[in-house]
Amino acid sequence: MNDPENANYYQAAKVDFSGFVQSLLDESKGINLREGFVPCSHFWLIDDKDNIVGVIRVRHHIDNDFLALKCGHIGYDIAPSHRRKGHGTTMLKLALPRAKSLGISKILITADEDNLASQRIIQANGGQYENTIVGKVNSWPIARYWVECE
């Protein structure tokens, strides 16, 4: 995906792709979760040349302080070469029904306060601003939004 900010997370895919995919499937079923992690479904947006454009993660619940404050139900990454093309808005739109199928009627989604592009993606999908917080783990402001899953 060529995303230096999140590259470490995806390194395992370079070493053993099928093992990486299996770990994602296990994570979606709550199998072998690391401490503090919750079941999470991962979805990839692929272009017509089979390049990964972006990844979106739907956490099945946010029943711990870290997720409930800072991360929310959904996180996503867009490859730098594919940013500013509407892919983030599309991915979030496609993820909302998935969240609803998990029994989530309203998702919390967050963005760094200075990440205006991410905030626009959230707002384009009906995100309603709640507040901005500075958490115990992070020292920078995080904008929090709620989106109805339709």
Buried (B, 14 or more C-beta within 10 A) or exposed (E): BEBEEEEEEBEBBEEEEEEBEEBBEEBBEEEEEEEEBBBBBBBEBEEEEEEBBBBBBBBBBBEEEBBBBBBBBBBBBBBEEBBEEEBBBBBBBEBBEBBBEBEBEEBBBBBBBEBEEBBBBBBBBBBEEEEEBEBEEEEEEBBBBBBEBE
